[in-house]
Amino acid sequence: MIAEEADKLIQRYHAYHNALHVEHLRNLKRISNAPPKVVKVPDYWKLDRKFNPFYVKSRRNSIARSITKKLANHSYIPNDPHITEIPKRDGGVRKVSVYQIPDAAV
């Protein structure tokens, strides 16, 4: 499950990166001083490595082993989610909870 969750997020990131690259190539052909390509990563990836799907996928076996042991001991406690605010059209904000990948898989 952890690998599937990480793969889903990796595919989303690759789709973003590929679309950004295609747009950059298009701009290079159309604009003489095309802006540089700036690839961004979500800000919450810096908060904890378990938000980063590339890290989680590379360490999936040890993370799964740790979670399995905690579930067997009834000591598993999910980490607090990162809450991000997205502005709405009407001026308000929508709060979105982003869970660490292992917690989302559990």
SETIKE-987158 format. One record per atom (N, C-alpha, C): x, y, z negated. Coordinates in steps of 0.1 Angstrom, whole numbers, plus 5000, padded with zeros to 4 digits. Example, Ala and Ser with C-alpha at 12.3 -4.5 7.8 and 13.67 -1.06 7.14 Angstrom:
513249434922512349554922513249674922512849784929513749894929512950004921
***
This chain:
500849885000500050005000500950135000502050124992502850244992503450275005503950175012504450185026503450245035502150195034501150235043500850385041500750425029500550565025501650655030502850615028504050685033504050695048503750585055503750585070502750675075501550685069500450775073500950915072501650955061502151095060503351115069504151015071505251035081504751055095503650985099503151005112502551145113501851195103501351335103502551435105503651415098504751505099505351495113505551375118506051365131505151425142503851415140502951485150503151635149503251685137503451835136504751875142505851795140507151825145507151815160506551715166506451695180505651805187504551845181503751955187504552085186505352105175506152225174507252225184507852115187508952105197508352135211507252075214506652095227506252245229505752305219505452455220506752535222507852495215509052565216509652545230509552435236510052415250509252495259507952505257507052585265507452725265507652775252508052915251509452945257510352855257511652875263511452895278510552825284510352845299509552975302508753015293507853135296508453265291509253265280509653385274511153395274511653515278513153525279513853525265513253585255513753585241512853505233512753375235511853295228512253285213511353285204511653275190512253135187513153125177513752995174512652905168512852775169511952675164512252665149511252685141511452675126510552555121511152455117510452335112510352355097509052345092508752365078508452235072508752225059508252105051507352165040506452085035505552125025506352165012505852275006506652324994506652224982505652144981505552044970506551934972507151914984508251814985509351844976509651974973510752014965510451994950509251974946508851964932509251824927509051724935509351584931509551504944510551414943510851334955509751244959508851204950507751114953506651174961506751304964505851374973506351354987507651324989508251315002508151175008507351155019507151025024508350955028509351025033510550965038511350905026511450975015512050925003511250794997509950814997509150704991509250574999509250595012509350475021510750405019511750485018513050425016513250355003512450394993512550334979511250264975510550214985509250164982509250034974510249954975510349824967510549854953511449944949511749974935510550044929509950134937508850214931507650114929507450024938506349924937506649834925507849794923508249704912507949774898508349904898508149984886506649994882505850034893504450044891503749914887504149804893503549674890503849644875505049664870505449634857504549724847504449854850503649944842502149904842501649854853500249814854500049684846501049594846500949474838500949504823501749604819501849644805500749734801499849774810498749874807499350004802500550044808501150164804501250264816500650234827500750324839499850444836500550564838499850694838500150764850499250804858499550884871500151014867501051064875501651194874500551304877500751424872499851534875499951564889498851594896498851634910499351774912499851804923500151944927498852004932498552124926497252184931497652304939497252304952497552414961496252484964496352614966495152694969495152734984494052714991493852745005492852855006493152965012492253075013491053035022489853085018488653055026488253185034487453165043487053275052486353385044485553345034484753445027485553515016486853495015487753555006488053474993487353364991487653284980488853194983489053104974490153004976489552864973490152764980489752624978490952564971490752494960491852424953491952274958493052234963493252104968494352034960494051914955494951834947495751744956497051754955497951664963498651574953498351444954498951344945500251294950501151244941502351184946501951054953502751014963502450904972502150774964503050734955502750614947501450624940501050734934499850754927498650744936498750804948497750794958497550654963498550574963498450434968497750354957498050384945497450304934495950334933
***
